[in-house]
Amino acid sequence: MKPSFIEELHKLKHQDEMRPKVLIRGIKRILEEKKKVNRLTRFLKRKPKTKPTSWQ
């Protein structure tokens, strides 16, 4: 996330009506940035699959 987006959220109060709109706009921006990334880099940066293990 960009620092300007986080700063904008910090300025808004929880009861402010614009807060949900700003959150949705920020999420859409993040998703668009992820779509623009090259498929090869997306493939290389994927998270490793881990299997849960028991507590010992």
N, CA, C and O of each residue as an XYZ file, in Angstrom:
224
protein
N       0.829     -1.177      0.000
C       0.000      0.000      0.000
C       0.877      1.244      0.000
O       1.979      1.255      0.547
N       0.376      2.246     -0.603
C       1.112      3.490     -0.663
C       0.917      4.266      0.640
O      -0.152      4.210      1.247
N       1.952      4.989      1.066
C       1.848      5.750      2.324
C       0.747      6.807      2.302
O       0.143      7.089      3.336
N       0.482      7.391      1.141
C      -0.562      8.424      1.078
C      -1.934      7.835      1.390
O      -2.762      8.494      2.020
N      -2.179      6.608      0.958
C      -3.452      5.944      1.239
C      -3.599      5.690      2.734
O      -4.672      5.906      3.297
N      -2.537      5.237      3.374
C      -2.571      4.960      4.811
C      -2.756      6.248      5.597
O      -3.514      6.280      6.566
N      -2.072      7.308      5.191
C      -2.218      8.598      5.870
C      -3.646      9.118      5.740
O      -4.191      9.689      6.685
N      -4.246      8.923      4.581
C      -5.624      9.377      4.371
C      -6.583      8.618      5.294
O      -7.528      9.203      5.823
N      -6.342      7.325      5.485
C      -7.183      6.546      6.386
C      -7.004      6.985      7.831
O      -7.974      7.022      8.588
N      -5.786      7.316      8.225
C      -5.539      7.750      9.594
C      -6.233      9.078      9.905
O      -6.601      9.333     11.052
N      -6.410      9.913      8.898
C      -7.057     11.200      9.120
C      -8.562     11.056      9.343
O      -9.184     11.879     10.014
N      -9.138      9.991      8.766
C     -10.583      9.807      8.889
C     -10.931      9.118     10.203
O     -10.195      8.254     10.680
N     -12.051      9.509     10.773
C     -12.525      8.870     11.997
C     -13.333      7.632     11.630
O     -13.749      7.475     10.483
N     -13.552      6.763     12.596
C     -14.280      5.521     12.344
C     -15.738      5.782     11.966
O     -16.322      5.004     11.212
N     -16.328      6.849     12.469
C     -17.722      7.145     12.181
C     -17.893      7.956     10.896
O     -19.021      8.230     10.485
N     -16.811      8.334     10.274
C     -16.887      9.140      9.061
C     -17.511      8.327      7.928
O     -17.205      7.145      7.768
N     -18.382      8.959      7.145
C     -19.076      8.273      6.060
C     -18.148      7.980      4.876
O     -18.429      7.086      4.079
N     -17.074      8.706      4.760
C     -16.156      8.507      3.632
C     -15.199      7.337      3.853
O     -14.591      6.860      2.894
N     -15.053      6.872      5.070
C     -14.086      5.824      5.375
C     -14.313      4.545      4.561
O     -13.357      4.036      3.976
N     -15.540      4.004      4.499
C     -15.728      2.788      3.682
C     -15.435      3.007      2.200
O     -14.916      2.119      1.524
N     -15.771      4.195      1.703
C     -15.512      4.493      0.290
C     -14.011      4.550      0.019
O     -13.540      4.069     -1.012
N     -13.270      5.136      0.941
C     -11.814      5.226      0.781
C     -11.198      3.830      0.852
O     -10.277      3.523      0.095
N     -11.696      2.982      1.751
C     -11.194      1.615      1.860
C     -11.443      0.830      0.582
O     -10.549      0.139      0.094
N     -12.638      0.927      0.042
C     -12.974      0.203     -1.186
C     -12.122      0.715     -2.342
O     -11.637     -0.074     -3.154
N     -11.938      2.021     -2.420
C     -11.124      2.586     -3.492
C      -9.677      2.101     -3.388
O      -9.038      1.805     -4.398
N      -9.171      2.022     -2.165
C      -7.810      1.543     -1.959
C      -7.654      0.080     -2.317
O      -6.648     -0.316     -2.906
N      -8.648     -0.729     -1.963
C      -8.595     -2.151     -2.301
C      -8.650     -2.344     -3.812
O      -7.927     -3.181     -4.353
N      -9.492     -1.587     -4.496
C      -9.569     -1.679     -5.957
C      -8.244     -1.288     -6.599
O      -7.821     -1.901     -7.579
N      -7.590     -0.269     -6.048
C      -6.302      0.178     -6.575
C      -5.247     -0.917     -6.406
O      -4.442     -1.159     -7.305
N      -5.260     -1.572     -5.247
C      -4.307     -2.651     -4.989
C      -4.544     -3.808     -5.957
O      -3.588     -4.366     -6.496
N      -5.804     -4.172     -6.183
C      -6.110     -5.260     -7.105
C      -5.697     -4.921     -8.532
O      -5.202     -5.791     -9.248
N      -5.889     -3.677     -8.957
C      -5.473     -3.271    -10.293
C      -3.952     -3.350    -10.439
O      -3.445     -3.765    -11.481
N      -3.228     -2.949     -9.392
C      -1.771     -3.035     -9.436
C      -1.313     -4.489     -9.530
O      -0.343     -4.791    -10.225
N      -2.002     -5.386     -8.837
C      -1.659     -6.805     -8.901
C      -1.930     -7.375    -10.285
O      -1.184     -8.240    -10.747
N      -2.982     -6.911    -10.959
C      -3.296     -7.403    -12.296
C      -2.251     -6.960    -13.313
O      -1.984     -7.674    -14.280
N      -1.660     -5.791    -13.103
C      -0.695     -5.254    -14.048
C       0.665     -5.955    -13.970
O       1.474     -5.846    -14.891
N       0.915     -6.666    -12.883
C       2.200     -7.332    -12.706
C       2.316     -8.472    -13.718
O       1.335     -9.155    -14.014
N       3.509     -8.665    -14.237
C       3.795     -9.708    -15.196
C       3.451    -11.079    -14.613
O       3.643    -11.302    -13.417
N       2.951    -11.989    -15.429
C       2.570    -13.314    -14.936
C       3.760    -14.093    -14.404
O       3.631    -14.840    -13.434
N       4.900    -13.928    -15.021
C       6.087    -14.647    -14.570
C       6.500    -14.197    -13.176
O       6.827    -15.032    -12.333
N       6.490    -12.905    -12.922
C       6.857    -12.428    -11.584
C       5.816    -12.843    -10.558
O       6.156    -13.132     -9.411
N       4.541    -12.874    -10.965
C       3.494    -13.348    -10.066
C       3.722    -14.813     -9.701
O       3.544    -15.216     -8.552
N       4.116    -15.593    -10.690
C       4.362    -17.012    -10.460
C       5.559    -17.220     -9.541
O       5.544    -18.108     -8.689
N       6.584    -16.412     -9.710
C       7.794    -16.557     -8.907
C       7.601    -16.056     -7.481
O       8.300    -16.511     -6.575
N       6.685    -15.144     -7.263
C       6.487    -14.565     -5.930
C       5.362    -15.230     -5.143
O       4.991    -14.747     -4.073
N       4.820    -16.318     -5.650
C       3.709    -16.940     -4.935
C       4.179    -17.533     -3.616
O       5.357    -17.844     -3.441
N       3.248    -17.682     -2.704
C       3.571    -18.163     -1.369
C       3.782    -19.677     -1.389
O       3.073    -20.390     -2.100
N       4.732    -20.164     -0.629
C       4.931    -21.622     -0.580
C       3.780    -22.298      0.164
O       3.223    -21.743      1.111
N       3.441    -23.486     -0.278
C       2.374    -24.236      0.371
C       2.980    -24.974      1.562
O       3.926    -25.746      1.405
N       2.439    -24.735      2.736
C       2.931    -25.390      3.941
C       1.859    -26.294      4.494
O       0.669    -25.987      4.430
N       2.290    -27.399      5.031
C       1.370    -28.332      5.649
C       1.394    -28.114      7.157
O       2.466    -27.968      7.744
N       0.236    -28.090      7.782
C       0.211    -27.920      9.236
C       0.838    -29.119      9.926
O       0.644    -30.261      9.511
N       1.577    -28.850     10.964
C       2.196    -29.935     11.741
C       1.678    -29.867     13.171
O       1.135    -28.855     13.614
N       1.860    -30.959     13.863
C       1.380    -31.003     15.241
C       2.352    -30.288     16.172
O       3.535    -30.137     15.866
N       1.829    -29.853     17.313
C       2.657    -29.205     18.323
C       3.376    -30.283     19.135
O       2.744    -31.213     19.636
N       4.648    -30.161     19.257
C       5.384    -31.174     20.027
C       6.163    -30.545     21.137
O       6.842    -31.245     21.889
